[in-house]
């Protein structure tokens, strides 16, 4: 299923800046960045649970936030994109 992950990490402190880097790095391991703090991830349910658990341990729940939007398997009918698209489709073959 396609899951859209968004985050907002408070970067007013050095610890916050470090958390932001860790959250972004973890998101890159599971999907592709489509906006600064927005990732699209193709995951099964077990991967989603593991991903959520990993991210929740990285943030400070008093100052940061995470959102997960499950778009499901029929996500192509639910997305309208306009403008430059630099990334590759995650669900298609990529030849390097």
SEFIZA-3560 file (N, C-alpha, C; in Angstrom, 3 decimals):
REM SEFIZA-3560
<numar><xx>0.848</xx><yy>-1.168</yy><zz>0.000</zz><atom>N</atom></numar>
<numar><xx>0.000</xx><yy>0.000</yy><zz>0.000</zz><atom>CA</atom></numar>
<numar><xx>0.896</xx><yy>1.234</yy><zz>0.000</zz><atom>C</atom></numar>
<numar><xx>0.369</xx><yy>2.315</yy><zz>-0.540</zz><atom>N</atom></numar>
<numar><xx>1.101</xx><yy>3.568</yy><zz>-0.503</zz><atom>CA</atom></numar>
<numar><xx>0.748</xx><yy>4.311</yy><zz>0.778</zz><atom>C</atom></numar>
<numar><xx>1.768</xx><yy>4.752</yy><zz>1.489</zz><atom>N</atom></numar>
<numar><xx>1.601</xx><yy>5.513</yy><zz>2.717</zz><atom>CA</atom></numar>
<numar><xx>2.342</xx><yy>6.835</yy><zz>2.532</zz><atom>C</atom></numar>
<numar><xx>1.666</xx><yy>7.930</yy><zz>2.806</zz><atom>N</atom></numar>
<numar><xx>2.296</xx><yy>9.240</yy><zz>2.788</zz><atom>CA</atom></numar>
<numar><xx>2.642</xx><yy>9.592</yy><zz>4.230</zz><atom>C</atom></numar>
<numar><xx>3.899</xx><yy>9.934</yy><zz>4.456</zz><atom>N</atom></numar>
<numar><xx>4.382</xx><yy>10.274</yy><zz>5.788</zz><atom>CA</atom></numar>
<numar><xx>4.787</xx><yy>11.741</yy><zz>5.790</zz><atom>C</atom></numar>
<numar><xx>4.275</xx><yy>12.482</yy><zz>6.753</zz><atom>N</atom></numar>
<numar><xx>4.687</xx><yy>13.873</yy><zz>6.924</zz><atom>CA</atom></numar>
<numar><xx>5.184</xx><yy>14.050</yy><zz>8.348</zz><atom>C</atom></numar>
<numar><xx>6.120</xx><yy>14.962</yy><zz>8.507</zz><atom>N</atom></numar>
<numar><xx>6.632</xx><yy>15.219</yy><zz>9.845</zz><atom>CA</atom></numar>
<numar><xx>6.943</xx><yy>16.689</yy><zz>10.009</zz><atom>C</atom></numar>
<numar><xx>6.905</xx><yy>17.119</yy><zz>11.256</zz><atom>N</atom></numar>
<numar><xx>7.287</xx><yy>18.466</yy><zz>11.637</zz><atom>CA</atom></numar>
<numar><xx>8.117</xx><yy>18.323</yy><zz>12.905</zz><atom>C</atom></numar>
<numar><xx>9.405</xx><yy>18.593</yy><zz>12.775</zz><atom>N</atom></numar>
<numar><xx>10.320</xx><yy>18.462</yy><zz>13.905</zz><atom>CA</atom></numar>
<numar><xx>10.790</xx><yy>19.858</yy><zz>14.299</zz><atom>C</atom></numar>
<numar><xx>10.652</xx><yy>20.178</yy><zz>15.572</zz><atom>N</atom></numar>
<numar><xx>11.075</xx><yy>21.473</yy><zz>16.082</zz><atom>CA</atom></numar>
<numar><xx>12.605</xx><yy>21.555</yy><zz>16.024</zz><atom>C</atom></numar>
<numar><xx>13.124</xx><yy>22.542</yy><zz>15.293</zz><atom>N</atom></numar>
<numar><xx>14.573</xx><yy>22.663</yy><zz>15.112</zz><atom>CA</atom></numar>
<numar><xx>15.154</xx><yy>23.899</yy><zz>15.803</zz><atom>C</atom></numar>
<numar><xx>14.500</xx><yy>24.352</yy><zz>16.850</zz><atom>N</atom></numar>
<numar><xx>14.996</xx><yy>25.515</yy><zz>17.584</zz><atom>CA</atom></numar>
<numar><xx>16.212</xx><yy>25.196</yy><zz>18.446</zz><atom>C</atom></numar>
<numar><xx>16.473</xx><yy>23.913</yy><zz>18.671</zz><atom>N</atom></numar>
<numar><xx>17.630</xx><yy>23.503</yy><zz>19.474</zz><atom>CA</atom></numar>
<numar><xx>18.520</xx><yy>22.584</yy><zz>18.647</zz><atom>C</atom></numar>
<numar><xx>19.722</xx><yy>22.370</yy><zz>19.121</zz><atom>N</atom></numar>
<numar><xx>20.635</xx><yy>21.433</yy><zz>18.453</zz><atom>CA</atom></numar>
<numar><xx>20.089</xx><yy>20.019</yy><zz>18.450</zz><atom>C</atom></numar>
<numar><xx>19.439</xx><yy>19.647</yy><zz>19.543</zz><atom>N</atom></numar>
<numar><xx>18.843</xx><yy>18.306</yy><zz>19.626</zz><atom>CA</atom></numar>
<numar><xx>17.734</xx><yy>18.148</yy><zz>18.583</zz><atom>C</atom></numar>
<numar><xx>16.973</xx><yy>19.210</yy><zz>18.390</zz><atom>N</atom></numar>
<numar><xx>15.909</xx><yy>19.170</yy><zz>17.383</zz><atom>CA</atom></numar>
<numar><xx>16.460</xx><yy>19.010</yy><zz>15.979</zz><atom>C</atom></numar>
<numar><xx>17.542</xx><yy>19.707</yy><zz>15.680</zz><atom>N</atom></numar>
<numar><xx>18.172</xx><yy>19.585</yy><zz>14.364</zz><atom>CA</atom></numar>
<numar><xx>18.689</xx><yy>18.170</yy><zz>14.142</zz><atom>C</atom></numar>
<numar><xx>19.237</xx><yy>17.570</yy><zz>15.194</zz><atom>N</atom></numar>
<numar><xx>19.713</xx><yy>16.185</yy><zz>15.090</zz><atom>CA</atom></numar>
<numar><xx>18.539</xx><yy>15.232</yy><zz>14.869</zz><atom>C</atom></numar>
<numar><xx>17.421</xx><yy>15.462</yy><zz>15.589</zz><atom>N</atom></numar>
<numar><xx>16.228</xx><yy>14.619</yy><zz>15.395</zz><atom>CA</atom></numar>
<numar><xx>15.718</xx><yy>14.728</yy><zz>13.964</zz><atom>C</atom></numar>
<numar><xx>15.695</xx><yy>15.953</yy><zz>13.439</zz><atom>N</atom></numar>
<numar><xx>15.227</xx><yy>16.156</yy><zz>12.070</zz><atom>CA</atom></numar>
<numar><xx>16.048</xx><yy>15.336</yy><zz>11.080</zz><atom>C</atom></numar>
<numar><xx>17.364</xx><yy>15.350</yy><zz>11.223</zz><atom>N</atom></numar>
<numar><xx>18.224</xx><yy>14.567</yy><zz>10.325</zz><atom>CA</atom></numar>
<numar><xx>17.941</xx><yy>13.069</yy><zz>10.459</zz><atom>C</atom></numar>
<numar><xx>17.748</xx><yy>12.605</yy><zz>11.686</zz><atom>N</atom></numar>
<numar><xx>17.477</xx><yy>11.180</yy><zz>11.909</zz><atom>CA</atom></numar>
<numar><xx>16.136</xx><yy>10.772</yy><zz>11.318</zz><atom>C</atom></numar>
<numar><xx>15.116</xx><yy>11.602</yy><zz>11.501</zz><atom>N</atom></numar>
<numar><xx>13.791</xx><yy>11.295</yy><zz>10.949</zz><atom>CA</atom></numar>
<numar><xx>13.858</xx><yy>11.255</yy><zz>9.424</zz><atom>C</atom></numar>
<numar><xx>14.503</xx><yy>12.252</yy><zz>8.821</zz><atom>N</atom></numar>
<numar><xx>14.612</xx><yy>12.295</yy><zz>7.356</zz><atom>CA</atom></numar>
<numar><xx>15.373</xx><yy>11.078</yy><zz>6.834</zz><atom>C</atom></numar>
<numar><xx>16.452</xx><yy>10.718</yy><zz>7.489</zz><atom>N</atom></numar>
<numar><xx>17.251</xx><yy>9.559</yy><zz>7.055</zz><atom>CA</atom></numar>
<numar><xx>16.429</xx><yy>8.268</yy><zz>7.144</zz><atom>C</atom></numar>
<numar><xx>15.666</xx><yy>8.131</yy><zz>8.228</zz><atom>N</atom></numar>
<numar><xx>14.831</xx><yy>6.936</yy><zz>8.389</zz><atom>CA</atom></numar>
<numar><xx>13.765</xx><yy>6.884</yy><zz>7.306</zz><atom>C</atom></numar>
<numar><xx>13.160</xx><yy>8.027</yy><zz>6.997</zz><atom>N</atom></numar>
<numar><xx>12.143</xx><yy>8.071</yy><zz>5.940</zz><atom>CA</atom></numar>
<numar><xx>12.734</xx><yy>7.708</yy><zz>4.584</zz><atom>C</atom></numar>
<numar><xx>13.949</xx><yy>8.160</yy><zz>4.317</zz><atom>N</atom></numar>
<numar><xx>14.597</xx><yy>7.833</yy><zz>3.040</zz><atom>CA</atom></numar>
<numar><xx>14.845</xx><yy>6.339</yy><zz>2.903</zz><atom>C</atom></numar>
<numar><xx>15.009</xx><yy>5.650</yy><zz>4.032</zz><atom>N</atom></numar>
<numar><xx>15.220</xx><yy>4.199</yy><zz>3.998</zz><atom>CA</atom></numar>
<numar><xx>13.950</xx><yy>3.445</yy><zz>3.613</zz><atom>C</atom></numar>
<numar><xx>12.783</xx><yy>4.065</yy><zz>3.795</zz><atom>N</atom></numar>
<numar><xx>11.509</xx><yy>3.405</yy><zz>3.537</zz><atom>CA</atom></numar>
<numar><xx>10.783</xx><yy>3.904</yy><zz>2.295</zz><atom>C</atom></numar>
<numar><xx>11.169</xx><yy>5.061</yy><zz>1.770</zz><atom>N</atom></numar>
<numar><xx>10.428</xx><yy>5.605</yy><zz>0.628</zz><atom>CA</atom></numar>
<numar><xx>11.198</xx><yy>6.701</yy><zz>-0.065</zz><atom>C</atom></numar>
<numar><xx>10.471</xx><yy>7.508</yy><zz>-0.818</zz><atom>N</atom></numar>
<numar><xx>11.123</xx><yy>8.599</yy><zz>-1.530</zz><atom>CA</atom></numar>
<numar><xx>10.511</xx><yy>9.936</yy><zz>-1.137</zz><atom>C</atom></numar>
<numar><xx>11.391</xx><yy>10.921</yy><zz>-1.045</zz><atom>N</atom></numar>
<numar><xx>10.968</xx><yy>12.271</yy><zz>-0.660</zz><atom>CA</atom></numar>
<numar><xx>10.245</xx><yy>12.915</yy><zz>-1.840</zz><atom>C</atom></numar>
<numar><xx>9.072</xx><yy>13.496</yy><zz>-1.561</zz><atom>N</atom></numar>
<numar><xx>8.316</xx><yy>14.203</yy><zz>-2.594</zz><atom>CA</atom></numar>
<numar><xx>8.182</xx><yy>15.687</yy><zz>-2.267</zz><atom>C</atom></numar>
<numar><xx>8.386</xx><yy>16.067</yy><zz>-1.030</zz><atom>N</atom></numar>
<numar><xx>8.459</xx><yy>17.449</yy><zz>-0.566</zz><atom>CA</atom></numar>
<numar><xx>9.459</xx><yy>17.435</yy><zz>0.591</zz><atom>C</atom></numar>
<numar><xx>9.785</xx><yy>18.608</yy><zz>1.117</zz><atom>N</atom></numar>
<numar><xx>10.800</xx><yy>18.662</yy><zz>2.176</zz><atom>CA</atom></numar>
<numar><xx>10.524</xx><yy>17.712</yy><zz>3.338</zz><atom>C</atom></numar>
<numar><xx>9.346</xx><yy>17.694</yy><zz>3.859</zz><atom>N</atom></numar>
<numar><xx>9.019</xx><yy>16.839</yy><zz>5.002</zz><atom>CA</atom></numar>
<numar><xx>7.899</xx><yy>15.867</yy><zz>4.676</zz><atom>C</atom></numar>
<numar><xx>7.856</xx><yy>15.425</yy><zz>3.414</zz><atom>N</atom></numar>
<numar><xx>6.803</xx><yy>14.517</yy><zz>2.952</zz><atom>CA</atom></numar>
<numar><xx>7.440</xx><yy>13.383</yy><zz>2.161</zz><atom>C</atom></numar>
<numar><xx>7.100</xx><yy>12.150</yy><zz>2.527</zz><atom>N</atom></numar>
<numar><xx>7.622</xx><yy>10.974</yy><zz>1.844</zz><atom>CA</atom></numar>
<numar><xx>6.468</xx><yy>10.076</yy><zz>1.403</zz><atom>C</atom></numar>
<numar><xx>6.643</xx><yy>9.438</yy><zz>0.250</zz><atom>N</atom></numar>
<numar><xx>5.732</xx><yy>8.395</yy><zz>-0.214</zz><atom>CA</atom></numar>
<numar><xx>6.449</xx><yy>7.068</yy><zz>-0.063</zz><atom>C</atom></numar>
<numar><xx>5.787</xx><yy>6.111</yy><zz>0.589</zz><atom>N</atom></numar>
<numar><xx>6.400</xx><yy>4.828</yy><zz>0.894</zz><atom>CA</atom></numar>
<numar><xx>5.474</xx><yy>3.698</yy><zz>0.469</zz><atom>C</atom></numar>
<numar><xx>5.986</xx><yy>2.747</yy><zz>-0.275</zz><atom>N</atom></numar>
<numar><xx>5.237</xx><yy>1.531</yy><zz>-0.612</zz><atom>CA</atom></numar>
<numar><xx>5.590</xx><yy>0.475</yy><zz>0.426</zz><atom>C</atom></numar>
<numar><xx>4.623</xx><yy>0.132</yy><zz>1.270</zz><atom>N</atom></numar>
<numar><xx>4.874</xx><yy>-0.734</yy><zz>2.410</zz><atom>CA</atom></numar>
<numar><xx>3.773</xx><yy>-1.777</yy><zz>2.553</zz><atom>C</atom></numar>
<numar><xx>4.110</xx><yy>-2.896</yy><zz>3.166</zz><atom>N</atom></numar>
<numar><xx>3.055</xx><yy>-3.806</yy><zz>3.603</zz><atom>CA</atom></numar>
<numar><xx>2.754</xx><yy>-3.460</yy><zz>5.066</zz><atom>C</atom></numar>
<numar><xx>1.782</xx><yy>-4.105</yy><zz>5.656</zz><atom>N</atom></numar>
<numar><xx>1.344</xx><yy>-3.743</yy><zz>7.002</zz><atom>CA</atom></numar>
<numar><xx>2.456</xx><yy>-3.924</yy><zz>8.037</zz><atom>C</atom></numar>
<numar><xx>3.232</xx><yy>-4.999</yy><zz>7.927</zz><atom>N</atom></numar>
<numar><xx>4.319</xx><yy>-5.236</yy><zz>8.883</zz><atom>CA</atom></numar>
<numar><xx>5.399</xx><yy>-4.164</yy><zz>8.770</zz><atom>C</atom></numar>
<numar><xx>5.738</xx><yy>-3.785</yy><zz>7.544</zz><atom>N</atom></numar>
<numar><xx>6.725</xx><yy>-2.728</yy><zz>7.345</zz><atom>CA</atom></numar>
<numar><xx>6.231</xx><yy>-1.403</yy><zz>7.914</zz><atom>C</atom></numar>
<numar><xx>4.938</xx><yy>-1.120</yy><zz>7.736</zz><atom>N</atom></numar>
<numar><xx>4.369</xx><yy>0.112</yy><zz>8.253</zz><atom>CA</atom></numar>
<numar><xx>4.461</xx><yy>0.166</yy><zz>9.774</zz><atom>C</atom></numar>
<numar><xx>4.135</xx><yy>-0.924</yy><zz>10.433</zz><atom>N</atom></numar>
<numar><xx>4.203</xx><yy>-0.963</yy><zz>11.898</zz><atom>CA</atom></numar>
<numar><xx>5.645</xx><yy>-0.745</yy><zz>12.363</zz><atom>C</atom></numar>
<numar><xx>6.599</xx><yy>-1.412</yy><zz>11.708</zz><atom>N</atom></numar>
<numar><xx>8.008</xx><yy>-1.247</yy><zz>12.074</zz><atom>CA</atom></numar>
<numar><xx>8.470</xx><yy>0.193</yy><zz>11.841</zz><atom>C</atom></numar>
<numar><xx>8.089</xx><yy>0.764</yy><zz>10.714</zz><atom>N</atom></numar>
<numar><xx>8.461</xx><yy>2.130</yy><zz>10.356</zz><atom>CA</atom></numar>
<numar><xx>7.892</xx><yy>3.127</yy><zz>11.364</zz><atom>C</atom></numar>
<numar><xx>6.607</xx><yy>2.982</yy><zz>11.683</zz><atom>N</atom></numar>
<numar><xx>5.985</xx><yy>3.874</yy><zz>12.662</zz><atom>CA</atom></numar>
<numar><xx>6.693</xx><yy>3.781</yy><zz>14.014</zz><atom>C</atom></numar>
<numar><xx>6.990</xx><yy>2.574</yy><zz>14.438</zz><atom>N</atom></numar>
<numar><xx>7.661</xx><yy>2.367</yy><zz>15.717</zz><atom>CA</atom></numar>
<numar><xx>9.030</xx><yy>3.037</yy><zz>15.730</zz><atom>C</atom></numar>
<numar><xx>9.779</xx><yy>2.878</yy><zz>14.647</zz><atom>N</atom></numar>
<numar><xx>11.106</xx><yy>3.484</yy><zz>14.565</zz><atom>CA</atom></numar>
<numar><xx>11.021</xx><yy>5.010</yy><zz>14.605</zz><atom>C</atom></numar>
<numar><xx>10.071</xx><yy>5.586</yy><zz>13.856</zz><atom>N</atom></numar>
<numar><xx>9.961</xx><yy>7.041</yy><zz>13.837</zz><atom>CA</atom></numar>
<numar><xx>9.496</xx><yy>7.601</yy><zz>15.176</zz><atom>C</atom></numar>
<numar><xx>8.543</xx><yy>6.937</yy><zz>15.805</zz><atom>N</atom></numar>
<numar><xx>8.022</xx><yy>7.424</yy><zz>17.082</zz><atom>CA</atom></numar>
<numar><xx>9.133</xx><yy>7.461</yy><zz>18.137</zz><atom>C</atom></numar>
<numar><xx>10.078</xx><yy>6.539</yy><zz>18.068</zz><atom>N</atom></numar>
<numar><xx>11.179</xx><yy>6.547</yy><zz>19.038</zz><atom>CA</atom></numar>
<numar><xx>12.164</xx><yy>7.681</yy><zz>18.770</zz><atom>C</atom></numar>
<numar><xx>12.156</xx><yy>8.246</yy><zz>17.564</zz><atom>N</atom></numar>
<numar><xx>13.091</xx><yy>9.317</yy><zz>17.223</zz><atom>CA</atom></numar>
<numar><xx>12.598</xx><yy>10.710</yy><zz>17.593</zz><atom>C</atom></numar>
<numar><xx>11.287</xx><yy>10.903</yy><zz>17.617</zz><atom>N</atom></numar>
<numar><xx>10.757</xx><yy>12.254</yy><zz>17.820</zz><atom>CA</atom></numar>
<numar><xx>10.547</xx><yy>12.572</yy><zz>19.294</zz><atom>C</atom></numar>
<numar><xx>10.362</xx><yy>13.851</yy><zz>19.567</zz><atom>N</atom></numar>
<numar><xx>9.951</xx><yy>14.304</yy><zz>20.885</zz><atom>CA</atom></numar>
<numar><xx>8.453</xx><yy>14.599</yy><zz>20.770</zz><atom>C</atom></numar>
<numar><xx>7.587</xx><yy>13.804</yy><zz>21.375</zz><atom>N</atom></numar>
<numar><xx>6.144</xx><yy>13.980</yy><zz>21.195</zz><atom>CA</atom></numar>
<numar><xx>5.598</xx><yy>15.297</yy><zz>21.762</zz><atom>C</atom></numar>
<numar><xx>6.389</xx><yy>15.992</yy><zz>22.560</zz><atom>N</atom></numar>
<numar><xx>5.944</xx><yy>17.273</yy><zz>23.100</zz><atom>CA</atom></numar>
<numar><xx>6.187</xx><yy>18.434</yy><zz>22.137</zz><atom>C</atom></numar>
<numar><xx>7.106</xx><yy>18.247</yy><zz>21.169</zz><atom>N</atom></numar>
<numar><xx>7.427</xx><yy>19.343</yy><zz>20.254</zz><atom>CA</atom></numar>
<numar><xx>7.336</xx><yy>18.966</yy><zz>18.778</zz><atom>C</atom></numar>
<numar><xx>7.297</xx><yy>17.695</yy><zz>18.470</zz><atom>N</atom></numar>
<numar><xx>7.324</xx><yy>17.214</yy><zz>17.082</zz><atom>CA</atom></numar>
<numar><xx>6.023</xx><yy>16.488</yy><zz>16.753</zz><atom>C</atom></numar>
<numar><xx>5.780</xx><yy>16.288</yy><zz>15.448</zz><atom>N</atom></numar>
<numar><xx>4.597</xx><yy>15.520</yy><zz>15.057</zz><atom>CA</atom></numar>
<numar><xx>4.883</xx><yy>14.683</yy><zz>13.816</zz><atom>C</atom></numar>
<numar><xx>4.155</xx><yy>13.582</yy><zz>13.728</zz><atom>N</atom></numar>
<numar><xx>4.196</xx><yy>12.664</yy><zz>12.584</zz><atom>CA</atom></numar>
<numar><xx>2.774</xx><yy>12.416</yy><zz>12.125</zz><atom>C</atom></numar>
<numar><xx>2.597</xx><yy>12.268</yy><zz>10.804</zz><atom>N</atom></numar>
<numar><xx>1.299</xx><yy>11.868</yy><zz>10.257</zz><atom>CA</atom></numar>
<numar><xx>1.536</xx><yy>10.790</yy><zz>9.205</zz><atom>C</atom></numar>
<numar><xx>0.687</xx><yy>9.783</yy><zz>9.232</zz><atom>N</atom></numar>
<numar><xx>0.733</xx><yy>8.693</yy><zz>8.263</zz><atom>CA</atom></numar>
<numar><xx>-0.618</xx><yy>8.628</yy><zz>7.559</zz><atom>C</atom></numar>
<numar><xx>-0.614</xx><yy>8.735</yy><zz>6.249</zz><atom>N</atom></numar>
<numar><xx>-1.839</xx><yy>8.653</yy><zz>5.456</zz><atom>CA</atom></numar>
<numar><xx>-1.767</xx><yy>7.379</yy><zz>4.615</zz><atom>C</atom></numar>
<numar><xx>-2.661</xx><yy>6.446</yy><zz>4.874</zz><atom>N</atom></numar>
<numar><xx>-2.716</xx><yy>5.204</yy><zz>4.108</zz><atom>CA</atom></numar>
<numar><xx>-3.584</xx><yy>5.424</yy><zz>2.871</zz><atom>C</atom></numar>
<numar><xx>-2.970</xx><yy>5.383</yy><zz>1.698</zz><atom>N</atom></numar>
<numar><xx>-3.724</xx><yy>5.543</yy><zz>0.460</zz><atom>CA</atom></numar>
<numar><xx>-4.095</xx><yy>4.193</yy><zz>-0.157</zz><atom>C</atom></numar>
<numar><xx>-3.561</xx><yy>3.113</yy><zz>0.372</zz><atom>N</atom></numar>
<numar><xx>-3.936</xx><yy>1.777</yy><zz>-0.075</zz><atom>CA</atom></numar>
<numar><xx>-3.248</xx><yy>1.349</yy><zz>-1.357</zz><atom>C</atom></numar>
<numar><xx>-3.790</xx><yy>0.303</yy><zz>-1.951</zz><atom>N</atom></numar>
<numar><xx>-3.202</xx><yy>-0.268</yy><zz>-3.167</zz><atom>CA</atom></numar>
<numar><xx>-3.696</xx><yy>0.403</yy><zz>-4.442</zz><atom>C</atom></numar>
<numar><xx>-4.812</xx><yy>1.092</yy><zz>-4.374</zz><atom>N</atom></numar>
<numar><xx>-5.356</xx><yy>1.783</yy><zz>-5.546</zz><atom>CA</atom></numar>
<numar><xx>-4.990</xx><yy>3.267</yy><zz>-5.518</zz><atom>C</atom></numar>
<numar><xx>-3.806</xx><yy>3.552</yy><zz>-5.034</zz><atom>N</atom></numar>
<numar><xx>-3.391</xx><yy>4.939</yy><zz>-4.820</zz><atom>CA</atom></numar>
<numar><xx>-3.235</xx><yy>5.746</yy><zz>-6.103</zz><atom>C</atom></numar>
<numar><xx>-2.979</xx><yy>5.101</yy><zz>-7.229</zz><atom>N</atom></numar>
<numar><xx>-2.758</xx><yy>5.857</yy><zz>-8.472</zz><atom>CA</atom></numar>
<numar><xx>-3.982</xx><yy>6.674</yy><zz>-8.865</zz><atom>C</atom></numar>
<numar><xx>-5.158</xx><yy>6.228</yy><zz>-8.473</zz><atom>N</atom></numar>
<numar><xx>-6.389</xx><yy>6.965</yy><zz>-8.772</zz><atom>CA</atom></numar>
<numar><xx>-6.652</xx><yy>8.089</yy><zz>-7.773</zz><atom>C</atom></numar>
<numar><xx>-5.837</xx><yy>8.173</yy><zz>-6.720</zz><atom>N</atom></numar>
<numar><xx>-6.077</xx><yy>9.138</yy><zz>-5.656</zz><atom>CA</atom></numar>
<numar><xx>-5.066</xx><yy>10.284</yy><zz>-5.652</zz><atom>C</atom></numar>
<numar><xx>-4.131</xx><yy>10.289</yy><zz>-6.599</zz><atom>N</atom></numar>
<numar><xx>-3.075</xx><yy>11.295</yy><zz>-6.612</zz><atom>CA</atom></numar>
<numar><xx>-3.142</xx><yy>12.106</yy><zz>-7.893</zz><atom>C</atom></numar>
<numar><xx>-3.152</xx><yy>13.402</yy><zz>-7.754</zz><atom>N</atom></numar>
<numar><xx>-3.028</xx><yy>14.319</yy><zz>-8.886</zz><atom>CA</atom></numar>
<numar><xx>-1.743</xx><yy>15.100</yy><zz>-8.680</zz><atom>C</atom></numar>
<numar><xx>-0.841</xx><yy>15.034</yy><zz>-9.636</zz><atom>N</atom></numar>
<numar><xx>0.439</xx><yy>15.727</yy><zz>-9.512</zz><atom>CA</atom></numar>
<numar><xx>0.569</xx><yy>16.747</yy><zz>-10.624</zz><atom>C</atom></numar>
<numar><xx>1.049</xx><yy>17.943</yy><zz>-10.280</zz><atom>N</atom></numar>
<numar><xx>1.275</xx><yy>19.005</yy><zz>-11.253</zz><atom>CA</atom></numar>
<numar><xx>2.684</xx><yy>19.530</yy><zz>-11.072</zz><atom>C</atom></numar>
<numar><xx>3.344</xx><yy>19.832</yy><zz>-12.150</zz><atom>N</atom></numar>
<numar><xx>4.699</xx><yy>20.379</yy><zz>-12.067</zz><atom>CA</atom></numar>
<numar><xx>5.754</xx><yy>19.304</yy><zz>-12.222</zz><atom>C</atom></numar>
<numar><xx>6.972</xx><yy>19.683</yy><zz>-11.927</zz><atom>N</atom></numar>
<numar><xx>8.141</xx><yy>18.830</yy><zz>-12.132</zz><atom>CA</atom></numar>
<numar><xx>8.081</xx><yy>17.608</yy><zz>-11.227</zz><atom>C</atom></numar>
<numar><xx>8.353</xx><yy>16.478</yy><zz>-11.818</zz><atom>N</atom></numar>
<numar><xx>8.441</xx><yy>15.237</yy><zz>-11.058</zz><atom>CA</atom></numar>
<numar><xx>9.805</xx><yy>14.631</yy><zz>-11.341</zz><atom>C</atom></numar>
<numar><xx>10.704</xx><yy>14.737</yy><zz>-10.377</zz><atom>N</atom></numar>
<numar><xx>12.087</xx><yy>14.334</yy><zz>-10.576</zz><atom>CA</atom></numar>
<numar><xx>12.368</xx><yy>12.896</yy><zz>-10.185</zz><atom>C</atom></numar>
<numar><xx>11.543</xx><yy>12.320</yy><zz>-9.369</zz><atom>N</atom></numar>
<numar><xx>11.805</xx><yy>10.990</yy><zz>-8.847</zz><atom>CA</atom></numar>
<numar><xx>11.257</xx><yy>9.907</yy><zz>-9.777</zz><atom>C</atom></numar>
<numar><xx>11.629</xx><yy>8.704</yy><zz>-9.494</zz><atom>N</atom></numar>
<numar><xx>11.188</xx><yy>7.549</yy><zz>-10.264</zz><atom>CA</atom></numar>
<numar><xx>9.980</xx><yy>6.903</yy><zz>-9.587</zz><atom>C</atom></numar>
<numar><xx>9.130</xx><yy>6.249</yy><zz>-10.375</zz><atom>N</atom></numar>
<numar><xx>7.994</xx><yy>5.532</yy><zz>-9.766</zz><atom>CA</atom></numar>
<numar><xx>8.514</xx><yy>4.352</yy><zz>-8.938</zz><atom>C</atom></numar>
<numar><xx>8.084</xx><yy>4.253</yy><zz>-7.699</zz><atom>N</atom></numar>
<numar><xx>8.580</xx><yy>3.202</yy><zz>-6.810</zz><atom>CA</atom></numar>
<numar><xx>8.097</xx><yy>1.814</yy><zz>-7.179</zz><atom>C</atom></numar>
<numar><xx>6.975</xx><yy>1.729</yy><zz>-7.872</zz><atom>N</atom></numar>
<numar><xx>6.388</xx><yy>0.424</yy><zz>-8.163</zz><atom>CA</atom></numar>
<numar><xx>6.681</xx><yy>-0.061</yy><zz>-9.571</zz><atom>C</atom></numar>
<numar><xx>7.614</xx><yy>0.566</yy><zz>-10.261</zz><atom>N</atom></numar>
<numar><xx>7.973</xx><yy>0.142</yy><zz>-11.614</zz><atom>CA</atom></numar>
<numar><xx>9.431</xx><yy>-0.317</yy><zz>-11.628</zz><atom>C</atom></numar>
<numar><xx>9.816</xx><yy>-1.010</yy><zz>-12.678</zz><atom>N</atom></numar>
<numar><xx>11.179</xx><yy>-1.509</yy><zz>-12.813</zz><atom>CA</atom></numar>
<numar><xx>12.122</xx><yy>-0.347</yy><zz>-13.062</zz><atom>C</atom></numar>
<numar><xx>13.254</xx><yy>-0.360</yy><zz>-12.360</zz><atom>N</atom></numar>
<numar><xx>14.278</xx><yy>0.655</yy><zz>-12.519</zz><atom>CA</atom></numar>
<numar><xx>15.548</xx><yy>-0.035</yy><zz>-13.001</zz><atom>C</atom></numar>
<numar><xx>16.004</xx><yy>0.333</yy><zz>-14.181</zz><atom>N</atom></numar>
<numar><xx>17.230</xx><yy>-0.253</yy><zz>-14.748</zz><atom>CA</atom></numar>
<numar><xx>18.354</xx><yy>0.749</yy><zz>-14.583</zz><atom>C</atom></numar>
<numar><xx>19.437</xx><yy>0.298</yy><zz>-13.958</zz><atom>N</atom></numar>
<numar><xx>20.575</xx><yy>1.191</yy><zz>-13.738</zz><atom>CA</atom></numar>
<numar><xx>21.744</xx><yy>0.746</yy><zz>-14.582</zz><atom>C</atom></numar>
//
